[in-house]
Amino acid sequence: MAGFLNGLLGNFSEVSVDELTRQYGIYLMPNERITTGFKLVRDSFIVTDERIILVDHQGVTGKKTRVASIELDSIYEVTMETAGTGYDDSELTIHYITSPYYKANDAKTAAYKFEFGKKFNLQPFYVAILSLASQNRKRINS
């Protein structure tokens, strides 16, 4: 029941790799594998060894689906906000390059915010993405 309430409030909860593979394996590229993933009531995001896949089921029935990706090698900054007292949630914001050429003078960027429930331990996920972002900044700027 708590997972359902968190989903209604816009909080992601972790889902097993096996379940994610069954549901979203059709969106994987050849030799790509899922490492972790999270789900709302209808929407999900999946982390693979190549990218973050955002799955947005739209409409009343949820049959219309929008699938988008954030390439892991395009992430250059990550911020985390932990839950406070009251109704605050934990938030993780990923900043990434949307241009096809990361070293271009006019590289375009975007940000995507994920919200997690108060009790979700966000630090390990934050550290993993932050480590990746740090490596990417060094690679991009070298």
Chimera marker file (.cmm) of the C-alpha trace (Angstrom):
<marker_set name="trace">
<marker id="1" x="0.000" y="0.000" z="0.000" r="1" g="1" b="0" radius="0.5"/>
<marker id="2" x="2.847" y="2.419" z="0.816" r="1" g="1" b="0" radius="0.5"/>
<marker id="3" x="4.391" y="1.825" z="-2.645" r="1" g="1" b="0" radius="0.5"/>
<marker id="4" x="1.072" y="2.682" z="-4.281" r="1" g="1" b="0" radius="0.5"/>
<marker id="5" x="0.723" y="5.861" z="-2.193" r="1" g="1" b="0" radius="0.5"/>
<marker id="6" x="4.287" y="6.875" z="-3.069" r="1" g="1" b="0" radius="0.5"/>
<marker id="7" x="3.453" y="6.331" z="-6.736" r="1" g="1" b="0" radius="0.5"/>
<marker id="8" x="0.358" y="8.501" z="-6.453" r="1" g="1" b="0" radius="0.5"/>
<marker id="9" x="2.447" y="11.222" z="-4.824" r="1" g="1" b="0" radius="0.5"/>
<marker id="10" x="4.953" y="11.144" z="-7.696" r="1" g="1" b="0" radius="0.5"/>
<marker id="11" x="7.689" y="9.115" z="-6.026" r="1" g="1" b="0" radius="0.5"/>
<marker id="12" x="9.687" y="6.412" z="-7.757" r="1" g="1" b="0" radius="0.5"/>
<marker id="13" x="10.154" y="3.001" z="-6.138" r="1" g="1" b="0" radius="0.5"/>
<marker id="14" x="12.753" y="0.422" z="-7.142" r="1" g="1" b="0" radius="0.5"/>
<marker id="15" x="11.748" y="-2.533" z="-9.359" r="1" g="1" b="0" radius="0.5"/>
<marker id="16" x="13.610" y="-5.809" z="-9.939" r="1" g="1" b="0" radius="0.5"/>
<marker id="17" x="15.803" y="-6.154" z="-13.029" r="1" g="1" b="0" radius="0.5"/>
<marker id="18" x="13.868" y="-9.285" z="-14.075" r="1" g="1" b="0" radius="0.5"/>
<marker id="19" x="10.531" y="-7.459" z="-14.024" r="1" g="1" b="0" radius="0.5"/>
<marker id="20" x="11.974" y="-4.473" z="-15.908" r="1" g="1" b="0" radius="0.5"/>
<marker id="21" x="13.488" y="-6.771" z="-18.534" r="1" g="1" b="0" radius="0.5"/>
<marker id="22" x="10.133" y="-8.524" z="-19.025" r="1" g="1" b="0" radius="0.5"/>
<marker id="23" x="8.247" y="-5.236" z="-19.392" r="1" g="1" b="0" radius="0.5"/>
<marker id="24" x="10.772" y="-3.050" z="-21.215" r="1" g="1" b="0" radius="0.5"/>
<marker id="25" x="13.243" y="-5.440" z="-22.837" r="1" g="1" b="0" radius="0.5"/>
<marker id="26" x="11.807" y="-4.534" z="-26.243" r="1" g="1" b="0" radius="0.5"/>
<marker id="27" x="13.341" y="-1.048" z="-25.895" r="1" g="1" b="0" radius="0.5"/>
<marker id="28" x="16.884" y="-2.321" z="-25.350" r="1" g="1" b="0" radius="0.5"/>
<marker id="29" x="19.566" y="-2.088" z="-28.019" r="1" g="1" b="0" radius="0.5"/>
<marker id="30" x="21.485" y="-5.280" z="-28.904" r="1" g="1" b="0" radius="0.5"/>
<marker id="31" x="23.835" y="-6.293" z="-26.047" r="1" g="1" b="0" radius="0.5"/>
<marker id="32" x="22.430" y="-3.575" z="-23.758" r="1" g="1" b="0" radius="0.5"/>
<marker id="33" x="21.505" y="-4.727" z="-20.274" r="1" g="1" b="0" radius="0.5"/>
<marker id="34" x="19.474" y="-3.242" z="-17.447" r="1" g="1" b="0" radius="0.5"/>
<marker id="35" x="21.332" y="-2.473" z="-14.226" r="1" g="1" b="0" radius="0.5"/>
<marker id="36" x="18.503" y="-0.945" z="-12.147" r="1" g="1" b="0" radius="0.5"/>
<marker id="37" x="15.147" y="0.729" z="-12.567" r="1" g="1" b="0" radius="0.5"/>
<marker id="38" x="12.329" y="2.525" z="-10.845" r="1" g="1" b="0" radius="0.5"/>
<marker id="39" x="8.583" y="2.825" z="-11.355" r="1" g="1" b="0" radius="0.5"/>
<marker id="40" x="5.735" y="5.168" z="-10.585" r="1" g="1" b="0" radius="0.5"/>
<marker id="41" x="2.136" y="4.015" z="-10.844" r="1" g="1" b="0" radius="0.5"/>
<marker id="42" x="2.445" y="3.961" z="-14.676" r="1" g="1" b="0" radius="0.5"/>
<marker id="43" x="5.742" y="5.616" z="-15.601" r="1" g="1" b="0" radius="0.5"/>
<marker id="44" x="9.215" y="4.146" z="-15.229" r="1" g="1" b="0" radius="0.5"/>
<marker id="45" x="12.844" y="4.894" z="-15.722" r="1" g="1" b="0" radius="0.5"/>
<marker id="46" x="15.403" y="2.225" z="-16.395" r="1" g="1" b="0" radius="0.5"/>
<marker id="47" x="19.178" y="2.509" z="-16.069" r="1" g="1" b="0" radius="0.5"/>
<marker id="48" x="21.146" y="0.356" z="-18.484" r="1" g="1" b="0" radius="0.5"/>
<marker id="49" x="24.858" y="0.094" z="-19.131" r="1" g="1" b="0" radius="0.5"/>
<marker id="50" x="24.387" y="2.660" z="-21.967" r="1" g="1" b="0" radius="0.5"/>
<marker id="51" x="21.599" y="5.069" z="-21.024" r="1" g="1" b="0" radius="0.5"/>
<marker id="52" x="18.661" y="6.018" z="-18.847" r="1" g="1" b="0" radius="0.5"/>
<marker id="53" x="15.379" y="5.080" z="-20.520" r="1" g="1" b="0" radius="0.5"/>
<marker id="54" x="12.373" y="7.225" z="-19.562" r="1" g="1" b="0" radius="0.5"/>
<marker id="55" x="9.018" y="5.515" z="-20.137" r="1" g="1" b="0" radius="0.5"/>
<marker id="56" x="5.939" y="7.756" z="-19.969" r="1" g="1" b="0" radius="0.5"/>
<marker id="57" x="2.567" y="6.024" z="-20.373" r="1" g="1" b="0" radius="0.5"/>
<marker id="58" x="0.109" y="8.699" z="-21.520" r="1" g="1" b="0" radius="0.5"/>
<marker id="59" x="-3.634" y="9.093" z="-21.679" r="1" g="1" b="0" radius="0.5"/>
<marker id="60" x="-6.379" y="7.520" z="-19.611" r="1" g="1" b="0" radius="0.5"/>
<marker id="61" x="-5.618" y="3.952" z="-20.670" r="1" g="1" b="0" radius="0.5"/>
<marker id="62" x="-1.842" y="4.327" z="-20.771" r="1" g="1" b="0" radius="0.5"/>
<marker id="63" x="-1.641" y="2.635" z="-24.176" r="1" g="1" b="0" radius="0.5"/>
<marker id="64" x="0.106" y="5.622" z="-25.718" r="1" g="1" b="0" radius="0.5"/>
<marker id="65" x="3.725" y="5.488" z="-24.591" r="1" g="1" b="0" radius="0.5"/>
<marker id="66" x="6.565" y="7.987" z="-24.939" r="1" g="1" b="0" radius="0.5"/>
<marker id="67" x="10.056" y="6.545" z="-24.616" r="1" g="1" b="0" radius="0.5"/>
<marker id="68" x="13.082" y="8.853" z="-24.341" r="1" g="1" b="0" radius="0.5"/>
<marker id="69" x="16.725" y="8.286" z="-23.482" r="1" g="1" b="0" radius="0.5"/>
<marker id="70" x="19.515" y="10.108" z="-21.715" r="1" g="1" b="0" radius="0.5"/>
<marker id="71" x="22.896" y="8.771" z="-22.792" r="1" g="1" b="0" radius="0.5"/>
<marker id="72" x="25.055" y="8.036" z="-19.746" r="1" g="1" b="0" radius="0.5"/>
<marker id="73" x="28.098" y="9.573" z="-21.433" r="1" g="1" b="0" radius="0.5"/>
<marker id="74" x="26.231" y="12.892" z="-21.840" r="1" g="1" b="0" radius="0.5"/>
<marker id="75" x="25.621" y="13.446" z="-18.106" r="1" g="1" b="0" radius="0.5"/>
<marker id="76" x="27.910" y="16.167" z="-16.754" r="1" g="1" b="0" radius="0.5"/>
<marker id="77" x="26.318" y="17.282" z="-13.465" r="1" g="1" b="0" radius="0.5"/>
<marker id="78" x="24.091" y="15.786" z="-10.789" r="1" g="1" b="0" radius="0.5"/>
<marker id="79" x="22.423" y="17.428" z="-7.811" r="1" g="1" b="0" radius="0.5"/>
<marker id="80" x="20.651" y="15.782" z="-4.913" r="1" g="1" b="0" radius="0.5"/>
<marker id="81" x="18.218" y="17.170" z="-2.387" r="1" g="1" b="0" radius="0.5"/>
<marker id="82" x="17.330" y="14.935" z="0.527" r="1" g="1" b="0" radius="0.5"/>
<marker id="83" x="13.893" y="14.854" z="2.107" r="1" g="1" b="0" radius="0.5"/>
<marker id="84" x="13.215" y="17.197" z="4.987" r="1" g="1" b="0" radius="0.5"/>
<marker id="85" x="10.427" y="17.157" z="7.512" r="1" g="1" b="0" radius="0.5"/>
<marker id="86" x="6.825" y="17.212" z="6.445" r="1" g="1" b="0" radius="0.5"/>
<marker id="87" x="5.878" y="16.240" z="2.905" r="1" g="1" b="0" radius="0.5"/>
<marker id="88" x="9.256" y="16.862" z="1.270" r="1" g="1" b="0" radius="0.5"/>
<marker id="89" x="10.619" y="14.218" z="-1.087" r="1" g="1" b="0" radius="0.5"/>
<marker id="90" x="14.173" y="13.407" z="-2.116" r="1" g="1" b="0" radius="0.5"/>
<marker id="91" x="15.121" y="14.762" z="-5.527" r="1" g="1" b="0" radius="0.5"/>
<marker id="92" x="17.870" y="13.914" z="-7.983" r="1" g="1" b="0" radius="0.5"/>
<marker id="93" x="18.451" y="16.254" z="-10.927" r="1" g="1" b="0" radius="0.5"/>
<marker id="94" x="20.572" y="15.093" z="-13.853" r="1" g="1" b="0" radius="0.5"/>
<marker id="95" x="22.077" y="17.683" z="-16.212" r="1" g="1" b="0" radius="0.5"/>
<marker id="96" x="23.074" y="16.350" z="-19.619" r="1" g="1" b="0" radius="0.5"/>
<marker id="97" x="24.151" y="17.396" z="-23.100" r="1" g="1" b="0" radius="0.5"/>
<marker id="98" x="21.502" y="16.980" z="-25.800" r="1" g="1" b="0" radius="0.5"/>
<marker id="99" x="23.699" y="17.999" z="-28.755" r="1" g="1" b="0" radius="0.5"/>
<marker id="100" x="25.140" y="15.157" z="-30.817" r="1" g="1" b="0" radius="0.5"/>
<marker id="101" x="28.613" y="16.694" z="-30.476" r="1" g="1" b="0" radius="0.5"/>
<marker id="102" x="29.554" y="17.104" z="-26.825" r="1" g="1" b="0" radius="0.5"/>
<marker id="103" x="32.597" y="19.318" z="-27.480" r="1" g="1" b="0" radius="0.5"/>
<marker id="104" x="30.768" y="21.777" z="-29.732" r="1" g="1" b="0" radius="0.5"/>
<marker id="105" x="30.976" y="25.477" z="-28.829" r="1" g="1" b="0" radius="0.5"/>
<marker id="106" x="27.197" y="25.692" z="-28.783" r="1" g="1" b="0" radius="0.5"/>
<marker id="107" x="26.385" y="22.412" z="-27.045" r="1" g="1" b="0" radius="0.5"/>
<marker id="108" x="22.740" y="22.250" z="-25.932" r="1" g="1" b="0" radius="0.5"/>
<marker id="109" x="21.906" y="20.985" z="-22.459" r="1" g="1" b="0" radius="0.5"/>
<marker id="110" x="18.859" y="19.922" z="-20.491" r="1" g="1" b="0" radius="0.5"/>
<marker id="111" x="17.989" y="18.737" z="-16.999" r="1" g="1" b="0" radius="0.5"/>
<marker id="112" x="15.663" y="16.043" z="-15.737" r="1" g="1" b="0" radius="0.5"/>
<marker id="113" x="14.397" y="15.806" z="-12.152" r="1" g="1" b="0" radius="0.5"/>
<marker id="114" x="13.498" y="12.543" z="-10.442" r="1" g="1" b="0" radius="0.5"/>
<marker id="115" x="11.544" y="12.481" z="-7.169" r="1" g="1" b="0" radius="0.5"/>
<marker id="116" x="11.869" y="9.672" z="-4.643" r="1" g="1" b="0" radius="0.5"/>
<marker id="117" x="10.024" y="9.008" z="-1.404" r="1" g="1" b="0" radius="0.5"/>
<marker id="118" x="11.343" y="10.127" z="1.967" r="1" g="1" b="0" radius="0.5"/>
<marker id="119" x="12.466" y="6.657" z="2.989" r="1" g="1" b="0" radius="0.5"/>
<marker id="120" x="14.340" y="5.859" z="-0.245" r="1" g="1" b="0" radius="0.5"/>
<marker id="121" x="18.118" y="5.847" z="0.314" r="1" g="1" b="0" radius="0.5"/>
<marker id="122" x="19.146" y="8.055" z="-2.601" r="1" g="1" b="0" radius="0.5"/>
<marker id="123" x="22.840" y="8.424" z="-1.713" r="1" g="1" b="0" radius="0.5"/>
<marker id="124" x="24.159" y="5.250" z="-3.454" r="1" g="1" b="0" radius="0.5"/>
<marker id="125" x="22.351" y="6.139" z="-6.694" r="1" g="1" b="0" radius="0.5"/>
<marker id="126" x="23.541" y="9.746" z="-6.425" r="1" g="1" b="0" radius="0.5"/>
<marker id="127" x="27.166" y="8.680" z="-5.892" r="1" g="1" b="0" radius="0.5"/>
<marker id="128" x="27.016" y="6.295" z="-8.871" r="1" g="1" b="0" radius="0.5"/>
<marker id="129" x="25.643" y="8.976" z="-11.225" r="1" g="1" b="0" radius="0.5"/>
<marker id="130" x="27.957" y="11.637" z="-9.754" r="1" g="1" b="0" radius="0.5"/>
<marker id="131" x="30.993" y="9.404" z="-10.392" r="1" g="1" b="0" radius="0.5"/>
<marker id="132" x="29.843" y="8.940" z="-13.969" r="1" g="1" b="0" radius="0.5"/>
<marker id="133" x="29.311" y="12.699" z="-14.402" r="1" g="1" b="0" radius="0.5"/>
<marker id="134" x="32.801" y="13.424" z="-13.060" r="1" g="1" b="0" radius="0.5"/>
<marker id="135" x="34.385" y="10.967" z="-15.512" r="1" g="1" b="0" radius="0.5"/>
<marker id="136" x="32.347" y="12.484" z="-18.344" r="1" g="1" b="0" radius="0.5"/>
<marker id="137" x="33.456" y="16.049" z="-17.521" r="1" g="1" b="0" radius="0.5"/>
<marker id="138" x="37.099" y="14.965" z="-17.553" r="1" g="1" b="0" radius="0.5"/>
<marker id="139" x="36.647" y="13.131" z="-20.859" r="1" g="1" b="0" radius="0.5"/>
<marker id="140" x="34.710" y="15.952" z="-22.509" r="1" g="1" b="0" radius="0.5"/>
<marker id="141" x="37.136" y="18.661" z="-21.365" r="1" g="1" b="0" radius="0.5"/>
<marker id="142" x="40.343" y="16.830" z="-22.187" r="1" g="1" b="0" radius="0.5"/>
<link id1="1" id2="2" r="1" g="1" b="0" radius="0.2"/>
<link id1="2" id2="3" r="1" g="1" b="0" radius="0.2"/>
<link id1="3" id2="4" r="1" g="1" b="0" radius="0.2"/>
<link id1="4" id2="5" r="1" g="1" b="0" radius="0.2"/>
<link id1="5" id2="6" r="1" g="1" b="0" radius="0.2"/>
<link id1="6" id2="7" r="1" g="1" b="0" radius="0.2"/>
<link id1="7" id2="8" r="1" g="1" b="0" radius="0.2"/>
<link id1="8" id2="9" r="1" g="1" b="0" radius="0.2"/>
<link id1="9" id2="10" r="1" g="1" b="0" radius="0.2"/>
<link id1="10" id2="11" r="1" g="1" b="0" radius="0.2"/>
<link id1="11" id2="12" r="1" g="1" b="0" radius="0.2"/>
<link id1="12" id2="13" r="1" g="1" b="0" radius="0.2"/>
<link id1="13" id2="14" r="1" g="1" b="0" radius="0.2"/>
<link id1="14" id2="15" r="1" g="1" b="0" radius="0.2"/>
<link id1="15" id2="16" r="1" g="1" b="0" radius="0.2"/>
<link id1="16" id2="17" r="1" g="1" b="0" radius="0.2"/>
<link id1="17" id2="18" r="1" g="1" b="0" radius="0.2"/>
<link id1="18" id2="19" r="1" g="1" b="0" radius="0.2"/>
<link id1="19" id2="20" r="1" g="1" b="0" radius="0.2"/>
<link id1="20" id2="21" r="1" g="1" b="0" radius="0.2"/>
<link id1="21" id2="22" r="1" g="1" b="0" radius="0.2"/>
<link id1="22" id2="23" r="1" g="1" b="0" radius="0.2"/>
<link id1="23" id2="24" r="1" g="1" b="0" radius="0.2"/>
<link id1="24" id2="25" r="1" g="1" b="0" radius="0.2"/>
<link id1="25" id2="26" r="1" g="1" b="0" radius="0.2"/>
<link id1="26" id2="27" r="1" g="1" b="0" radius="0.2"/>
<link id1="27" id2="28" r="1" g="1" b="0" radius="0.2"/>
<link id1="28" id2="29" r="1" g="1" b="0" radius="0.2"/>
<link id1="29" id2="30" r="1" g="1" b="0" radius="0.2"/>
<link id1="30" id2="31" r="1" g="1" b="0" radius="0.2"/>
<link id1="31" id2="32" r="1" g="1" b="0" radius="0.2"/>
<link id1="32" id2="33" r="1" g="1" b="0" radius="0.2"/>
<link id1="33" id2="34" r="1" g="1" b="0" radius="0.2"/>
<link id1="34" id2="35" r="1" g="1" b="0" radius="0.2"/>
<link id1="35" id2="36" r="1" g="1" b="0" radius="0.2"/>
<link id1="36" id2="37" r="1" g="1" b="0" radius="0.2"/>
<link id1="37" id2="38" r="1" g="1" b="0" radius="0.2"/>
<link id1="38" id2="39" r="1" g="1" b="0" radius="0.2"/>
<link id1="39" id2="40" r="1" g="1" b="0" radius="0.2"/>
<link id1="40" id2="41" r="1" g="1" b="0" radius="0.2"/>
<link id1="41" id2="42" r="1" g="1" b="0" radius="0.2"/>
<link id1="42" id2="43" r="1" g="1" b="0" radius="0.2"/>
<link id1="43" id2="44" r="1" g="1" b="0" radius="0.2"/>
<link id1="44" id2="45" r="1" g="1" b="0" radius="0.2"/>
<link id1="45" id2="46" r="1" g="1" b="0" radius="0.2"/>
<link id1="46" id2="47" r="1" g="1" b="0" radius="0.2"/>
<link id1="47" id2="48" r="1" g="1" b="0" radius="0.2"/>
<link id1="48" id2="49" r="1" g="1" b="0" radius="0.2"/>
<link id1="49" id2="50" r="1" g="1" b="0" radius="0.2"/>
<link id1="50" id2="51" r="1" g="1" b="0" radius="0.2"/>
<link id1="51" id2="52" r="1" g="1" b="0" radius="0.2"/>
<link id1="52" id2="53" r="1" g="1" b="0" radius="0.2"/>
<link id1="53" id2="54" r="1" g="1" b="0" radius="0.2"/>
<link id1="54" id2="55" r="1" g="1" b="0" radius="0.2"/>
<link id1="55" id2="56" r="1" g="1" b="0" radius="0.2"/>
<link id1="56" id2="57" r="1" g="1" b="0" radius="0.2"/>
<link id1="57" id2="58" r="1" g="1" b="0" radius="0.2"/>
<link id1="58" id2="59" r="1" g="1" b="0" radius="0.2"/>
<link id1="59" id2="60" r="1" g="1" b="0" radius="0.2"/>
<link id1="60" id2="61" r="1" g="1" b="0" radius="0.2"/>
<link id1="61" id2="62" r="1" g="1" b="0" radius="0.2"/>
<link id1="62" id2="63" r="1" g="1" b="0" radius="0.2"/>
<link id1="63" id2="64" r="1" g="1" b="0" radius="0.2"/>
<link id1="64" id2="65" r="1" g="1" b="0" radius="0.2"/>
<link id1="65" id2="66" r="1" g="1" b="0" radius="0.2"/>
<link id1="66" id2="67" r="1" g="1" b="0" radius="0.2"/>
<link id1="67" id2="68" r="1" g="1" b="0" radius="0.2"/>
<link id1="68" id2="69" r="1" g="1" b="0" radius="0.2"/>
<link id1="69" id2="70" r="1" g="1" b="0" radius="0.2"/>
<link id1="70" id2="71" r="1" g="1" b="0" radius="0.2"/>
<link id1="71" id2="72" r="1" g="1" b="0" radius="0.2"/>
<link id1="72" id2="73" r="1" g="1" b="0" radius="0.2"/>
<link id1="73" id2="74" r="1" g="1" b="0" radius="0.2"/>
<link id1="74" id2="75" r="1" g="1" b="0" radius="0.2"/>
<link id1="75" id2="76" r="1" g="1" b="0" radius="0.2"/>
<link id1="76" id2="77" r="1" g="1" b="0" radius="0.2"/>
<link id1="77" id2="78" r="1" g="1" b="0" radius="0.2"/>
<link id1="78" id2="79" r="1" g="1" b="0" radius="0.2"/>
<link id1="79" id2="80" r="1" g="1" b="0" radius="0.2"/>
<link id1="80" id2="81" r="1" g="1" b="0" radius="0.2"/>
<link id1="81" id2="82" r="1" g="1" b="0" radius="0.2"/>
<link id1="82" id2="83" r="1" g="1" b="0" radius="0.2"/>
<link id1="83" id2="84" r="1" g="1" b="0" radius="0.2"/>
<link id1="84" id2="85" r="1" g="1" b="0" radius="0.2"/>
<link id1="85" id2="86" r="1" g="1" b="0" radius="0.2"/>
<link id1="86" id2="87" r="1" g="1" b="0" radius="0.2"/>
<link id1="87" id2="88" r="1" g="1" b="0" radius="0.2"/>
<link id1="88" id2="89" r="1" g="1" b="0" radius="0.2"/>
<link id1="89" id2="90" r="1" g="1" b="0" radius="0.2"/>
<link id1="90" id2="91" r="1" g="1" b="0" radius="0.2"/>
<link id1="91" id2="92" r="1" g="1" b="0" radius="0.2"/>
<link id1="92" id2="93" r="1" g="1" b="0" radius="0.2"/>
<link id1="93" id2="94" r="1" g="1" b="0" radius="0.2"/>
<link id1="94" id2="95" r="1" g="1" b="0" radius="0.2"/>
<link id1="95" id2="96" r="1" g="1" b="0" radius="0.2"/>
<link id1="96" id2="97" r="1" g="1" b="0" radius="0.2"/>
<link id1="97" id2="98" r="1" g="1" b="0" radius="0.2"/>
<link id1="98" id2="99" r="1" g="1" b="0" radius="0.2"/>
<link id1="99" id2="100" r="1" g="1" b="0" radius="0.2"/>
<link id1="100" id2="101" r="1" g="1" b="0" radius="0.2"/>
<link id1="101" id2="102" r="1" g="1" b="0" radius="0.2"/>
<link id1="102" id2="103" r="1" g="1" b="0" radius="0.2"/>
<link id1="103" id2="104" r="1" g="1" b="0" radius="0.2"/>
<link id1="104" id2="105" r="1" g="1" b="0" radius="0.2"/>
<link id1="105" id2="106" r="1" g="1" b="0" radius="0.2"/>
<link id1="106" id2="107" r="1" g="1" b="0" radius="0.2"/>
<link id1="107" id2="108" r="1" g="1" b="0" radius="0.2"/>
<link id1="108" id2="109" r="1" g="1" b="0" radius="0.2"/>
<link id1="109" id2="110" r="1" g="1" b="0" radius="0.2"/>
<link id1="110" id2="111" r="1" g="1" b="0" radius="0.2"/>
<link id1="111" id2="112" r="1" g="1" b="0" radius="0.2"/>
<link id1="112" id2="113" r="1" g="1" b="0" radius="0.2"/>
<link id1="113" id2="114" r="1" g="1" b="0" radius="0.2"/>
<link id1="114" id2="115" r="1" g="1" b="0" radius="0.2"/>
<link id1="115" id2="116" r="1" g="1" b="0" radius="0.2"/>
<link id1="116" id2="117" r="1" g="1" b="0" radius="0.2"/>
<link id1="117" id2="118" r="1" g="1" b="0" radius="0.2"/>
<link id1="118" id2="119" r="1" g="1" b="0" radius="0.2"/>
<link id1="119" id2="120" r="1" g="1" b="0" radius="0.2"/>
<link id1="120" id2="121" r="1" g="1" b="0" radius="0.2"/>
<link id1="121" id2="122" r="1" g="1" b="0" radius="0.2"/>
<link id1="122" id2="123" r="1" g="1" b="0" radius="0.2"/>
<link id1="123" id2="124" r="1" g="1" b="0" radius="0.2"/>
<link id1="124" id2="125" r="1" g="1" b="0" radius="0.2"/>
<link id1="125" id2="126" r="1" g="1" b="0" radius="0.2"/>
<link id1="126" id2="127" r="1" g="1" b="0" radius="0.2"/>
<link id1="127" id2="128" r="1" g="1" b="0" radius="0.2"/>
<link id1="128" id2="129" r="1" g="1" b="0" radius="0.2"/>
<link id1="129" id2="130" r="1" g="1" b="0" radius="0.2"/>
<link id1="130" id2="131" r="1" g="1" b="0" radius="0.2"/>
<link id1="131" id2="132" r="1" g="1" b="0" radius="0.2"/>
<link id1="132" id2="133" r="1" g="1" b="0" radius="0.2"/>
<link id1="133" id2="134" r="1" g="1" b="0" radius="0.2"/>
<link id1="134" id2="135" r="1" g="1" b="0" radius="0.2"/>
<link id1="135" id2="136" r="1" g="1" b="0" radius="0.2"/>
<link id1="136" id2="137" r="1" g="1" b="0" radius="0.2"/>
<link id1="137" id2="138" r="1" g="1" b="0" radius="0.2"/>
<link id1="138" id2="139" r="1" g="1" b="0" radius="0.2"/>
<link id1="139" id2="140" r="1" g="1" b="0" radius="0.2"/>
<link id1="140" id2="141" r="1" g="1" b="0" radius="0.2"/>
<link id1="141" id2="142" r="1" g="1" b="0" radius="0.2"/>
</marker_set>
